[in-house]
Amino acid sequence: MKAVSFIGLMCVFLSVPCVPAAMAEETPIILSIHTEQPQSSSENSILPVRMTLSDLRALPVASFETTTIWTMEPQVFSGVWLATLLAHHGITTGTLELVAINDYRVEIPVNDVYPGGALLAYERNGEEMLLRDKGPLWLVFDWDDNPAYRNEIHYSRSIWQLDRIIVKR
């Protein structure tokens, strides 16, 4: 007689789909958001949010075509407005520290983030961006439609291989 595990029996009786942990495929976390509170705050000092690509795709999608100083021809970027992401998580004040996989960091005051401004792109030209292609996330601006973005501040804020946002209050 074949032995049946307790978990297997529970899955049958509860009609719950069970996949052994070794067989379950984990969806990678591509963005974490941490909120740092002041030392005098009684709240936790860091409250993490971890997002997968599916989590980001569940938010309203925005797209535009623009040229960049890092690519040869116009590119179509798709993703979520940074303002939408912040609103989704209730982030309305402070300074954002955006951090790339290679530890490159930029700061953006939350007051500088508005709808139609910075796009957190997860696709370029209809394809998910791989790590070697500045992905999986690249913060971009529509430099062609808004000349106000064609300056050193916005070029430096266009961080690629973004994987963390730290909200400093």
Short mmCIF file of the C-alpha atoms (twelve columns), coordinates in Angstrom:
data_MODEL
# 
_entry.id   MODEL 
# 
loop_
_atom_site.group_PDB 
_atom_site.id 
_atom_site.type_symbol 
_atom_site.label_atom_id 
_atom_site.label_alt_id 
_atom_site.label_comp_id 
_atom_site.label_asym_id 
_atom_site.label_seq_id 
_atom_site.Cartn_x 
_atom_site.Cartn_y 
_atom_site.Cartn_z 
_atom_site.pdbx_PDB_model_num 
ATOM 1   C CA . MET A 1   0.000   0.000  0.000   1 
ATOM 2   C CA . LYS A 2   1.317   3.407  -0.964  1 
ATOM 3   C CA . ALA A 3   1.780   5.990  1.803   1 
ATOM 4   C CA . VAL A 4   -0.187  9.218  1.390   1 
ATOM 5   C CA . SER A 5   1.012   12.394 3.046   1 
ATOM 6   C CA . PHE A 6   -1.130  14.336 5.471   1 
ATOM 7   C CA . ILE A 7   -0.901  17.411 3.236   1 
ATOM 8   C CA . GLY A 8   -2.003  15.354 0.226   1 
ATOM 9   C CA . LEU A 9   -5.046  14.092 2.127   1 
ATOM 10  C CA . MET A 10  -5.919  17.612 3.270   1 
ATOM 11  C CA . CYS A 11  -5.776  18.829 -0.334  1 
ATOM 12  C CA . VAL A 12  -8.158  16.080 -1.454  1 
ATOM 13  C CA . PHE A 13  -10.648 16.630 1.371   1 
ATOM 14  C CA . LEU A 14  -10.578 20.414 1.136   1 
ATOM 15  C CA . SER A 15  -10.587 20.471 -2.680  1 
ATOM 16  C CA . VAL A 16  -7.521  22.696 -2.622  1 
ATOM 17  C CA . PRO A 17  -5.015  22.475 -5.459  1 
ATOM 18  C CA . CYS A 18  -1.703  21.408 -3.998  1 
ATOM 19  C CA . VAL A 19  1.645   21.701 -5.677  1 
ATOM 20  C CA . PRO A 20  4.712   20.393 -3.870  1 
ATOM 21  C CA . ALA A 21  7.060   23.226 -2.922  1 
ATOM 22  C CA . ALA A 22  9.824   21.741 -5.048  1 
ATOM 23  C CA . MET A 23  7.539   21.886 -8.104  1 
ATOM 24  C CA . ALA A 24  6.025   25.320 -7.491  1 
ATOM 25  C CA . GLU A 25  7.454   27.998 -9.745  1 
ATOM 26  C CA . GLU A 26  8.089   31.237 -7.912  1 
ATOM 27  C CA . THR A 27  7.319   34.507 -9.632  1 
ATOM 28  C CA . PRO A 28  10.322  36.781 -9.241  1 
ATOM 29  C CA . ILE A 29  10.049  40.013 -7.293  1 
ATOM 30  C CA . ILE A 30  11.206  42.813 -9.597  1 
ATOM 31  C CA . LEU A 31  10.485  45.832 -7.386  1 
ATOM 32  C CA . SER A 32  10.488  46.390 -3.660  1 
ATOM 33  C CA . ILE A 33  9.245   49.541 -1.999  1 
ATOM 34  C CA . HIS A 34  10.408  50.385 1.510   1 
ATOM 35  C CA . THR A 35  9.194   53.235 3.667   1 
ATOM 36  C CA . GLU A 36  11.703  54.668 6.109   1 
ATOM 37  C CA . GLN A 37  10.096  56.478 9.025   1 
ATOM 38  C CA . PRO A 38  11.853  59.107 11.152  1 
ATOM 39  C CA . GLN A 39  13.562  57.748 14.283  1 
ATOM 40  C CA . SER A 40  10.980  59.511 16.462  1 
ATOM 41  C CA . SER A 41  8.112   57.718 14.716  1 
ATOM 42  C CA . SER A 42  6.324   54.953 16.598  1 
ATOM 43  C CA . GLU A 43  5.706   53.114 13.302  1 
ATOM 44  C CA . ASN A 44  7.987   50.392 11.953  1 
ATOM 45  C CA . SER A 45  11.139  51.870 10.441  1 
ATOM 46  C CA . ILE A 46  10.837  49.943 7.173   1 
ATOM 47  C CA . LEU A 47  7.596   48.578 5.722   1 
ATOM 48  C CA . PRO A 48  8.384   46.542 2.567   1 
ATOM 49  C CA . VAL A 49  6.137   45.970 -0.427  1 
ATOM 50  C CA . ARG A 50  7.316   43.402 -2.964  1 
ATOM 51  C CA . MET A 51  5.952   43.489 -6.493  1 
ATOM 52  C CA . THR A 52  6.124   41.045 -9.369  1 
ATOM 53  C CA . LEU A 53  5.739   41.941 -13.019 1 
ATOM 54  C CA . SER A 54  2.150   40.687 -12.779 1 
ATOM 55  C CA . ASP A 55  1.514   43.100 -9.905  1 
ATOM 56  C CA . LEU A 56  2.772   46.004 -12.016 1 
ATOM 57  C CA . ARG A 57  0.772   44.853 -15.052 1 
ATOM 58  C CA . ALA A 58  -2.377  44.866 -12.890 1 
ATOM 59  C CA . LEU A 59  -2.059  48.661 -12.591 1 
ATOM 60  C CA . PRO A 60  -3.237  50.942 -15.439 1 
ATOM 61  C CA . VAL A 61  -0.877  50.692 -18.412 1 
ATOM 62  C CA . ALA A 62  0.583   53.758 -20.118 1 
ATOM 63  C CA . SER A 63  2.754   53.962 -23.244 1 
ATOM 64  C CA . PHE A 64  4.592   56.502 -25.340 1 
ATOM 65  C CA . GLU A 65  7.223   56.666 -28.064 1 
ATOM 66  C CA . THR A 66  10.301  58.785 -27.543 1 
ATOM 67  C CA . THR A 67  13.969  59.012 -28.386 1 
ATOM 68  C CA . THR A 68  16.553  58.686 -25.641 1 
ATOM 69  C CA . ILE A 69  20.207  59.644 -25.349 1 
ATOM 70  C CA . TRP A 70  20.982  55.949 -24.730 1 
ATOM 71  C CA . THR A 71  19.340  54.384 -27.799 1 
ATOM 72  C CA . MET A 72  19.784  54.827 -31.552 1 
ATOM 73  C CA . GLU A 73  16.179  55.378 -32.644 1 
ATOM 74  C CA . PRO A 74  12.754  56.091 -31.125 1 
ATOM 75  C CA . GLN A 75  11.564  53.527 -28.589 1 
ATOM 76  C CA . VAL A 76  8.054   52.631 -27.460 1 
ATOM 77  C CA . PHE A 77  7.923   52.300 -23.670 1 
ATOM 78  C CA . SER A 78  5.032   50.707 -21.765 1 
ATOM 79  C CA . GLY A 79  4.534   50.497 -18.034 1 
ATOM 80  C CA . VAL A 80  2.885   52.316 -15.181 1 
ATOM 81  C CA . TRP A 81  3.151   56.013 -14.358 1 
ATOM 82  C CA . LEU A 82  5.260   56.474 -11.233 1 
ATOM 83  C CA . ALA A 83  2.468   58.729 -9.908  1 
ATOM 84  C CA . THR A 84  -0.021  55.857 -10.300 1 
ATOM 85  C CA . LEU A 85  2.277   53.452 -8.447  1 
ATOM 86  C CA . LEU A 86  2.734   55.922 -5.577  1 
ATOM 87  C CA . ALA A 87  -1.014  56.606 -5.355  1 
ATOM 88  C CA . HIS A 88  -1.707  52.865 -5.353  1 
ATOM 89  C CA . HIS A 89  0.487   52.516 -2.267  1 
ATOM 90  C CA . GLY A 90  -0.695  55.717 -0.583  1 
ATOM 91  C CA . ILE A 91  2.670   57.489 -0.895  1 
ATOM 92  C CA . THR A 92  2.002   61.240 -0.917  1 
ATOM 93  C CA . THR A 93  4.972   62.838 0.858   1 
ATOM 94  C CA . GLY A 94  8.686   62.499 1.275   1 
ATOM 95  C CA . THR A 95  11.572  61.827 -1.055  1 
ATOM 96  C CA . LEU A 96  12.004  58.754 -3.211  1 
ATOM 97  C CA . GLU A 97  15.386  57.105 -3.403  1 
ATOM 98  C CA . LEU A 98  15.376  54.897 -6.486  1 
ATOM 99  C CA . VAL A 99  18.054  52.210 -6.475  1 
ATOM 100 C CA . ALA A 100 19.298  50.085 -9.363  1 
ATOM 101 C CA . ILE A 101 20.647  46.555 -9.212  1 
ATOM 102 C CA . ASN A 102 24.210  47.960 -9.476  1 
ATOM 103 C CA . ASP A 103 23.429  50.295 -6.527  1 
ATOM 104 C CA . TYR A 104 23.164  53.458 -8.674  1 
ATOM 105 C CA . ARG A 105 20.835  55.798 -6.774  1 
ATOM 106 C CA . VAL A 106 18.775  58.848 -7.595  1 
ATOM 107 C CA . GLU A 107 16.458  60.936 -5.452  1 
ATOM 108 C CA . ILE A 108 13.147  62.409 -6.546  1 
ATOM 109 C CA . PRO A 109 10.930  64.492 -4.257  1 
ATOM 110 C CA . VAL A 110 7.408   63.032 -4.219  1 
ATOM 111 C CA . ASN A 111 6.195   66.566 -5.059  1 
ATOM 112 C CA . ASP A 112 8.005   66.241 -8.439  1 
ATOM 113 C CA . VAL A 113 6.008   63.130 -9.367  1 
ATOM 114 C CA . TYR A 114 2.785   63.755 -11.266 1 
ATOM 115 C CA . PRO A 115 0.538   61.907 -13.733 1 
ATOM 116 C CA . GLY A 116 2.023   61.811 -17.202 1 
ATOM 117 C CA . GLY A 117 5.556   62.482 -15.922 1 
ATOM 118 C CA . ALA A 118 7.884   59.584 -15.174 1 
ATOM 119 C CA . LEU A 119 6.955   56.170 -16.566 1 
ATOM 120 C CA . LEU A 120 8.133   53.009 -14.816 1 
ATOM 121 C CA . ALA A 121 8.599   51.000 -18.012 1 
ATOM 122 C CA . TYR A 122 8.622   47.207 -18.055 1 
ATOM 123 C CA . GLU A 123 8.369   46.878 -21.841 1 
ATOM 124 C CA . ARG A 124 10.335  48.444 -24.646 1 
ATOM 125 C CA . ASN A 125 9.099   48.043 -28.209 1 
ATOM 126 C CA . GLY A 126 6.535   45.474 -27.087 1 
ATOM 127 C CA . GLU A 127 9.047   43.204 -25.321 1 
ATOM 128 C CA . GLU A 128 9.789   42.743 -21.638 1 
ATOM 129 C CA . MET A 129 13.137  44.309 -20.879 1 
ATOM 130 C CA . LEU A 130 15.838  41.901 -19.796 1 
ATOM 131 C CA . LEU A 131 18.572  42.809 -17.340 1 
ATOM 132 C CA . ARG A 132 21.097  43.186 -20.173 1 
ATOM 133 C CA . ASP A 133 18.683  45.552 -21.972 1 
ATOM 134 C CA . LYS A 134 18.270  48.025 -19.088 1 
ATOM 135 C CA . GLY A 135 15.438  46.021 -17.542 1 
ATOM 136 C CA . PRO A 136 13.471  44.722 -15.994 1 
ATOM 137 C CA . LEU A 137 12.404  48.285 -15.017 1 
ATOM 138 C CA . TRP A 138 13.516  51.600 -16.495 1 
ATOM 139 C CA . LEU A 139 12.208  54.980 -15.340 1 
ATOM 140 C CA . VAL A 140 11.774  57.062 -18.497 1 
ATOM 141 C CA . PHE A 141 10.338  60.403 -19.548 1 
ATOM 142 C CA . ASP A 142 8.767   61.456 -22.851 1 
ATOM 143 C CA . TRP A 143 11.678  63.611 -23.968 1 
ATOM 144 C CA . ASP A 144 10.195  64.153 -27.453 1 
ATOM 145 C CA . ASP A 145 6.814   65.524 -26.344 1 
ATOM 146 C CA . ASN A 146 8.049   67.563 -23.392 1 
ATOM 147 C CA . PRO A 147 11.257  69.580 -23.873 1 
ATOM 148 C CA . ALA A 148 11.250  70.398 -20.137 1 
ATOM 149 C CA . TYR A 149 12.554  66.858 -19.569 1 
ATOM 150 C CA . ARG A 150 15.629  67.440 -21.740 1 
ATOM 151 C CA . ASN A 151 17.957  68.393 -18.923 1 
ATOM 152 C CA . GLU A 152 20.533  66.845 -16.634 1 
ATOM 153 C CA . ILE A 153 18.072  66.389 -13.758 1 
ATOM 154 C CA . HIS A 154 15.675  64.237 -15.771 1 
ATOM 155 C CA . TYR A 155 18.440  62.352 -17.595 1 
ATOM 156 C CA . SER A 156 19.985  61.426 -14.231 1 
ATOM 157 C CA . ARG A 157 16.573  60.361 -12.877 1 
ATOM 158 C CA . SER A 158 16.117  57.965 -15.792 1 
ATOM 159 C CA . ILE A 159 17.390  55.007 -13.827 1 
ATOM 160 C CA . TRP A 160 17.447  51.577 -15.447 1 
ATOM 161 C CA . GLN A 161 17.680  48.140 -13.840 1 
ATOM 162 C CA . LEU A 162 15.603  49.684 -11.061 1 
ATOM 163 C CA . ASP A 163 14.752  47.203 -8.315  1 
ATOM 164 C CA . ARG A 164 14.107  49.267 -5.155  1 
ATOM 165 C CA . ILE A 165 12.315  52.414 -4.118  1 
ATOM 166 C CA . ILE A 166 12.959  53.766 -0.654  1 
ATOM 167 C CA . VAL A 167 10.478  56.372 0.572   1 
ATOM 168 C CA . LYS A 168 12.177  58.731 3.007   1 
ATOM 169 C CA . ARG A 169 9.827   60.685 5.234   1 
# 
